[in-house]
């Protein structure tokens, strides 16, 4: 909401505006707060309950997921640079899952769930 309010003078200066009717302003306010708040609440709840590596990968995959949804659901078009960027993100996710041969990961310190202190399991 704060970012939207800060962008209002720029949008108005560029000739963009919403009709100043109560139903339009209520719909814009609702769409700007309720779905956004729900999405961030679900996102942060998922980050709290996940391992640090999984949280980092989820943050990395978020823009790719949004882009692919826009391409396939809304018909947006990506140029070759956009597809190369998507391929780089997918490659990064794939490489991050690789482990050296024989490494089970059992001797690595892990973060205790919810406390943030290193703990050997």
N, C-alpha and C positions, 0 to 999 in steps of 0.2 A: 504494500500500500504506500509505503514511504517513497519507494522508487517511482511508482506511478504518479504520485503527487508532485515529485520533483520534475518529472517529464512533462507535466501539464503545460507550463508556459512555452516550452519548445514546440509541443504539438499544436498549441493554439497559434503560435507564430507561423507555423507551416501550413495553417489552414485546416488542420484536422480538428474535429470536434464531435461530440455526441449531442444529440438533441437534449435540451435541458428539461426533459419531462421526468416525472417521478418514477414511472415504470422503467424507463431506460436507465436511469441512474441507479435504481435499485438492482436491476439485472447486472449491470456492470460491477457494482459493489459486491454483489453475491458471487459472481464468477471470479472476481479478484481475490476474495477472501476464503470462502468455504472450500472449494476444490483445492486451492493452494495449501490451505492449512491441513486438510486431510492428507494430501500427498506428502507434505513434509513430515507430518506426524508418523505416517507409515514408514517413510524413508528412515527417519532417525530411530524409530523403534527397531527397525531391521539392523541398523548399524550398531546399536547398543548390544544386541544379542548375537552378533557375529564376531568371528575371529578377525584380528587386524588385517590379515592378508585378504580375506574375503571382503571386508569393508573397503579396502583400497581398490580391489578389482571392481566392486560395484560402483564406486565413484568414477572409475575409469570408463566403465561400460555405459554410464548414464547418457552422455551425449550421443553415443553411437545408437543406443536404443531409441532415443528421441528422433534422431535423423532417419533411422529406418522406418519408424512409424509414420513420419511425415512423407517419406517416399512412397511407401506401399499403401497407406491409408488415405492420404490427402492428395496424392499424385504429384508431389514436389519432384523436381528434377535435380540431380546432382551432376556436376561436370566431372571431368577426370580427376581433378584435384580432390574433390570431395570423396570420390570412390577410393582414391589412393590413401587418403586419411583414414577412411573406414577400414581399409585393409591393414594399415599400420596398427590401428587399435586392436583388431582381431589378432594380428601376429603377436602383439605385445601380451595380450591375454593368454595366448597359446604358450609362448615362451615362459611366462611367469609360472606356468603349471609344471614345467619340466624340473626334474630332480636329477642330480648325479646318480650314476649306477650304484646300487647298493645302499643308497641313503634312504632310510625309512622315516627320518625326521623325529624319531623317538627320543634322541638325546638333546634336542633343541629346547631351550626354555620357551614356555608358552605364557600367555597372559591369562591370569585368572579371570574368569567371567565376572564382569561387573565391578572388579576392584582395581584393575589397572596395574597390579604389581606382578613382576615376573615370578613364575612359579614352575618348578620342574614337575612334570606329571609322570 
